[in-house]
Every structure is written in structure tokens, then in C-alpha cells.
Amino acid sequence: MENDCDLLIYGALGVVIPKVGVLQLDILIEDGKIKDLRKDSTSVIASNRIDASGRYVIPGVIDPHSHYGVFTPIEKAAKTESKSAALGGITSVIRMLRLDGSYKKLNDQLRMSAKNHYIDYSIHASILTDKQVEDIPFLINDMKISSFKVYMNLGSGYNRILMDLDPGSSKLNECEVNMDDYLIENILKSCSRENSTVIIHAEDPAICAENTSRQKLLNISLPRGSNLQQWSDSRPPLSESASISKISNLGRKYNSKLYFAHIGSSVALDAIITEKERGNLVSYVETCPHYLTHTVDFGSINGKVVPPLRSKSDLQSMWYGLRNGIIDTVGTDHVANTLSLKQGKGDMWTALSGFPGMGSMLPVLLSEGVNKDRITLERLVEVTSYSTAKIFDMFPSKGTIVNGSDADLTIIDLDMQKTVTPDLLMSSSDYTIYDGWKLTGWPVTTIVRGMIVMNDGLVNENALGHGKLIPRTSLAGRGNIK
């Protein structure tokens, strides 16, 4: 019936619709989809109602960049990390998958992912060998995966990387990867034939190797290895800009669609802008919350990440880029490790790179961005949902609030204040770089395809298994996200 629905959200201060604005509307949801948007819902008969008075409704947040299944097998990691994501207002996540061997065994990962996610999920496939290049057509046509990762940072003796665990395994799986020029070019060539997005980790391994050796010879590490300036100097922004220039030239050659992940330095951002201005290149830029909040002054080894945290000036450049449309998306680069593994032997060189971030991404952007007038709510939904959905072939099912789209919604309270703790974020990780931060602005309800997955800080355990794999194809072509 026209006035019937499964769930009605009413009374919100505003519904933030990308590229439209903030409107006072009520939302009718039926069969997991947006049924209608109305100014007056007094005559609506709903099985369930949510009073959103004093709050805003935004499109469900999408995290385009997350690592889980590396330190615990996917059947466990999916439960803990998707729960943390749901708590943080995230309704979809794209896992950055690294497999050793053929991607024909991807079905094992997918089988153990099913029924273990609270939220919807998809996969970026990291292509690490010549043999895996041959798997790209299979991944696109059979697995409906339309994005592929290139690790330009692996080489020159710095080529060890942890792969995702096989289901049921708990032994860390470190492998050697050699990303030579031939392999990188072959990946771009193959992906371009299929109109797929190529995700770029842009660091030059030779530059990093040379500077790391120099830093180690200086022997200035603090006893517990918390000198993040030294880590930044060992992997300087020049290593990013050199790789950006190199891959951009290849992108022009093959008419590629490039996505520069985890950009945190103004040098890297300027290099991307320069390459765009040269023309004949389709590229997008992602930054991460930690590049908006932390610098080399953060006095803990827990802040080790690649690319490294940079200066206060770089941090300001990231906010400028986010506010002014230079940066397209925000991803967490979430790594679900534990403190005992993270800190290695207590020095900067043996500590692991990466830290958890899914549960805190939206609160950080609301508190440090919207509530401090660095970005508007309209801009927030563009970089956390709309643009990501457009770039990664999920739009308009995801990334907006219109009739017929998936009922993926996040209700936020801009006045709510909480103090961040690891327990609050519910990840398998037992630490966070935001520990003790008082953040103002939190998600209060997370809805995935019409199901309330989180409400008032409590995750609905009946929602375990509700999350579904998102099929993605690039058949629609390269849409303009602007």
C-alpha cells in the first residue's frame, strides 16, 4: 500500500542528500529499500518507527579501505570488525584483500565471510604477481570485483608483506612480493581493458630504502621507538610524488582510472594536482582520518603507519583538500592488529605499520570537521558515501538517499559527546590512537538495508549475518563524481 512501510524515520532536523542539500523529510523504508521521501508522514502506517528529532540522517557511511583477515581469519575478523564499523555508523566496507597464489581460491574467503558480517561488504583484489594478473578477468566477470590494488612500495629489498590468512588459520602469512615495472604496467593494461579502477599505494621503494638506511645509521631512535619524525624521514614525501608521476604517465598510456589511496602529505597532493592539470588522466584522491588529526608530534609508536604521519602543515593541507573538493574520499586504512603485535620489539623498525580506525572515522570527521567548521555536512556525505559509491560502482544502490536505493542510513547527533576507548569501539584491537579523545558528534543509529544494526551504542546481535557481498561491475562506465 502507498502509505504502508516497514520502517519510518521521522522528525529529523534534516536529511542530507548528496548534491541536493539538507531537507526536512521523513523516510519510508520497505523491503530494505527507500520507498519514499515525504514532508508529511502523519498518515503513514509503519511497522516500526524511529523518532530522529534533534538529529540528522545521512547516507550510510562507506569505508573504501580496510584490512581485516590478516591477523585473525576472516570468519572471526568479519564479526569483530564489522561490529566496530556498525558502531561507527558505517554500513558498507571494502576489504583490501591480499592472497598468495591464485584468486581462484577466493571462494573460500567469500564462503567464510558470508553470515559473519553485520554490514554489507565488498573486496578490492591486490594483484601481486604475474599469475594473478591472469586472474583479473575471472575476478571481474565471475566475482563482480571491479577494483584492484597496486603496491608500488614493494621492492628494493623492502618487499615483505603480510597476506590475508586462509580461513581457519591463525599463523601469520608473510610473503615476498616484487613489484617491478613490467608487473605494474601489465596490471594497468589488463585493468584498463575492463574499465576497472586501479588503487595505488604510491611510494618509491628505492627512495624509501635509501632513506631508511640513512636513518638507521643516524642511530637516533628513542628507547621505545616513538620518534615518528624519524619514521617520516625514512619514507619522505618525495617517494610518494615520484611514484605518482610514474604511475600517472602509465595511466595516460593505458587510459586508466587511478585511485590514490591514503594521501597524507602536501607534496603528494600537489603531485596529483599537477598530473591532473597535465590532462588525459582520470584519478581520484583518498585521505584517512589520521592524516587529519595526527602528526609526527604524536609521541607513540602506535602512530607508525605507511605512508607516515607528516607535519602540521601537511595536516592543514589535507583539510583544505577535503573542504575544497581536491580530495574525493575518506578511508580508514583500518588494520585490525593488537598492541602486542603492533609494538614489535619496542623500536620503530620492528613495530608493525597500521592501526584500527573504522569505529572512530565518522565521529572524528563530525567532531574535528563538521563541528569545527572545517567541512559542511553536505561535504561530509560526499566524501564518506556518495563519491565512494560512484567511484567503486555501487551507486545508486549505495551512497545516496533516493527512492529505490538501499536503505543504508546513519542517524547522527552532532551534540553527543563521548570519550574514546578501545572497548567503546568494539574492534578486536585493544588500542586506538584516539584513546582518551573527547569527540563531539556520534552516530546513534546504523541501518543496513532497512535493518537497525546499531542503536544508541548497542549492536543488534540478530543482525550478524545480515551483511551481504556487494556485486560491483564497471559496465556503467566512468561516471563523473562531481
NORVEN-V418897 format. One record per backbone hydrogen bond with DSSP energy under -1.0 kcal/mol. CO is the residue of the C=O (numbers start at 1). NH is the residue of the N-H. If there is no record, write none. Layout:
# NORVEN-V418897
co=CO nh=NH
co=CO nh=NH
This chain:
# NORVEN-V418897
co=1 nh=4
co=3 nh=45
co=5 nh=47
co=7 nh=29
co=8 nh=50
co=9 nh=27
co=10 nh=52
co=14 nh=57
co=15 nh=23
co=17 nh=20
co=17 nh=21
co=21 nh=17
co=23 nh=15
co=23 nh=25
co=26 nh=38
co=27 nh=9
co=28 nh=35
co=28 nh=36
co=29 nh=6
co=29 nh=7
co=30 nh=33
co=32 nh=407
co=33 nh=30
co=34 nh=404
co=36 nh=28
co=38 nh=26
co=41 nh=44
co=45 nh=5
co=48 nh=8
co=50 nh=10
co=52 nh=55
co=55 nh=13
co=56 nh=412
co=57 nh=16
co=58 nh=410
co=61 nh=91
co=61 nh=92
co=63 nh=94
co=65 nh=333
co=65 nh=334
co=66 nh=96
co=67 nh=336
co=69 nh=165
co=73 nh=76
co=73 nh=77
co=74 nh=78
co=76 nh=80
co=77 nh=81
co=78 nh=82
co=79 nh=83
co=80 nh=84
co=81 nh=85
co=82 nh=86
co=83 nh=87
co=84 nh=88
co=85 nh=90
co=86 nh=89
co=89 nh=61
co=91 nh=120
co=92 nh=63
co=93 nh=122
co=94 nh=66
co=95 nh=97
co=95 nh=124
co=97 nh=126
co=98 nh=164
co=102 nh=105
co=103 nh=106
co=105 nh=108
co=106 nh=110
co=107 nh=111
co=108 nh=112
co=109 nh=113
co=110 nh=114
co=113 nh=116
co=117 nh=465
co=117 nh=467
co=120 nh=93
co=121 nh=470
co=122 nh=95
co=124 nh=97
co=125 nh=149
co=129 nh=133
co=133 nh=136
co=135 nh=139
co=136 nh=140
co=137 nh=141
co=138 nh=142
co=138 nh=143
co=139 nh=145
co=144 nh=472
co=146 nh=197
co=147 nh=125
co=148 nh=199
co=149 nh=127
co=150 nh=152
co=150 nh=201
co=151 nh=154
co=154 nh=179
co=155 nh=158
co=158 nh=155
co=159 nh=177
co=161 nh=175
co=166 nh=169
co=173 nh=163
co=175 nh=161
co=178 nh=180
co=180 nh=184
co=181 nh=185
co=182 nh=186
co=183 nh=187
co=184 nh=188
co=185 nh=189
co=186 nh=190
co=187 nh=191
co=188 nh=192
co=189 nh=193
co=191 nh=196
co=192 nh=195
co=197 nh=148
co=198 nh=259
co=199 nh=150
co=200 nh=261
co=201 nh=152
co=201 nh=203
co=204 nh=208
co=205 nh=209
co=206 nh=210
co=207 nh=211
co=208 nh=212
co=209 nh=213
co=210 nh=214
co=211 nh=215
co=212 nh=216
co=213 nh=217
co=214 nh=218
co=222 nh=225
co=226 nh=228
co=227 nh=231
co=228 nh=232
co=229 nh=233
co=230 nh=234
co=236 nh=239
co=237 nh=241
co=238 nh=242
co=239 nh=243
co=240 nh=244
co=241 nh=245
co=242 nh=246
co=243 nh=247
co=244 nh=248
co=245 nh=249
co=246 nh=250
co=247 nh=251
co=248 nh=252
co=249 nh=253
co=250 nh=254
co=251 nh=256
co=257 nh=198
co=258 nh=284
co=259 nh=200
co=260 nh=286
co=265 nh=269
co=266 nh=270
co=267 nh=271
co=268 nh=272
co=269 nh=273
co=270 nh=274
co=271 nh=275
co=272 nh=276
co=273 nh=277
co=274 nh=278
co=276 nh=279
co=282 nh=258
co=284 nh=260
co=285 nh=328
co=285 nh=329
co=286 nh=263
co=287 nh=331
co=288 nh=291
co=289 nh=292
co=290 nh=294
co=295 nh=298
co=298 nh=300
co=300 nh=303
co=301 nh=304
co=304 nh=354
co=310 nh=296
co=311 nh=315
co=312 nh=316
co=313 nh=317
co=314 nh=318
co=315 nh=319
co=316 nh=320
co=317 nh=321
co=318 nh=322
co=319 nh=323
co=320 nh=324
co=321 nh=326
co=321 nh=327
co=329 nh=287
co=334 nh=67
co=335 nh=337
co=338 nh=342
co=339 nh=343
co=341 nh=344
co=342 nh=352
co=343 nh=346
co=347 nh=351
co=355 nh=335
co=357 nh=361
co=360 nh=364
co=361 nh=365
co=362 nh=366
co=363 nh=367
co=364 nh=368
co=365 nh=370
co=366 nh=371
co=369 nh=374
co=369 nh=375
co=370 nh=373
co=376 nh=380
co=377 nh=381
co=378 nh=382
co=379 nh=383
co=380 nh=384
co=381 nh=385
co=381 nh=386
co=382 nh=387
co=383 nh=330
co=384 nh=62
co=385 nh=389
co=386 nh=390
co=387 nh=391
co=388 nh=392
co=389 nh=394
co=389 nh=395
co=390 nh=393
co=394 nh=398
co=397 nh=406
co=402 nh=405
co=405 nh=34
co=406 nh=408
co=407 nh=450
co=408 nh=60
co=409 nh=447
co=410 nh=58
co=411 nh=444
co=411 nh=445
co=412 nh=56
co=413 nh=442
co=416 nh=441
co=418 nh=439
co=420 nh=436
co=421 nh=425
co=432 nh=435
co=434 nh=437
co=437 nh=420
co=439 nh=418
co=442 nh=413
co=444 nh=456
co=445 nh=411
co=446 nh=453
co=446 nh=454
co=447 nh=409
co=448 nh=451
co=451 nh=448
co=453 nh=460
co=454 nh=446
co=455 nh=458
co=458 nh=455
co=460 nh=463
co=461 nh=464
co=463 nh=466
co=468 nh=121
co=474 nh=477
co=477 nh=479
